[in-house]
Amino acid sequence: MAAKRNSKRRSRRKKAPQDGLELGTDKLYFKIGEVAEIVGVEPYVLRYWETEFRALRPQKSRSKQRVYRRKDVETVLKIKHLLYERRFTI
């Protein structure tokens, strides 16, 4: 009987998203400073990329702060790869 209770507890635990993006956390939303730290660029670079790339449109919170989803972070990483490693131009 105890084994059944333990298996139910395990199944209710929050699992990390299976999107292939390993960020070291299972958070779904990130502030601009967190994204800048993850990607390795300054926040003003992210704000500039928002003006240049239509694919990058983070949501805004009630307090008007940018809120990036995991998908947005993945997009930022792709943009950085294309600009910094593949040497594409804007």
N, C-alpha and C positions, 0 to 999 in steps of 0.2 A: 504494500500500500504506500509506503514512504517513497518507493521508487517512482510511482506514478505522480506523486506530488512534486518531486524534484524535476521530473521531465516537463511538467506543466510550467514550472517556474522558469526553466531554461528556455522554453519556447516563447515566453512573454518578454524576454530580454530584448532590448533594442539592438538591432544588428546594424553594422556599418553598411552604408549604401554600396551596392555592387556595381558602381559605375566605372571601375577600373582606375579611378583617380585616388591615389594614396596621399592624403594630406596630413596624416598623423592624428586625425580627429574624425568623428562621425557627425560633426556639425553640418547643418544644411545651409546656413546663411553666415556670411562673413562681412565685416566692416571693411572699408577701403584700406585702412592701415594693416589689417590682417592679411588682406590679399597682396598688398605691396610687399609685405615681409615674405610671404610664401613664394611669390614670383621673383623677388629680388630686384624690384624697381621702386622708384619713389612714387608716392601717391599722385603727384602732379603729372607723372607720365601716364598713369591709368586714366586720369581725367582727360588728358589730351587724346589718348587712344579712343575714348568714348566719342569724341567729336569726329574722328577720322574713320572709324569702323562701325557700320550700322549693326553688325552682329553683336556688338558689345553695348548693351543697354541695361545696366543694373536697375533694380527697383529702388524706390525711395521709401524710407520708413516714415512714420508719422512726424518724426522730428526732422525730416528732410535729409537724413543721412543716406548715403548710398549703401545698399544692401545687395551683396553679390551672392548668387546661388552657386552651387557646386559646378553647374554647367557654365556659368559665367567665368569661373576660375579656370576651367578647362579651356575656354575660348581665349582667355588672356595668356595662358601658357602657350597655346598654338601661335598666337600673334607674336609673342616674344621669340619663339623659335624661328619663325619666318623672318623677323626683322634682324635679330642678333646673330643667328647661326647660319641661316640660308642667305642672308644679306639682301633680302627684298627691300624695296623702298616704298615709302608711303606715297 
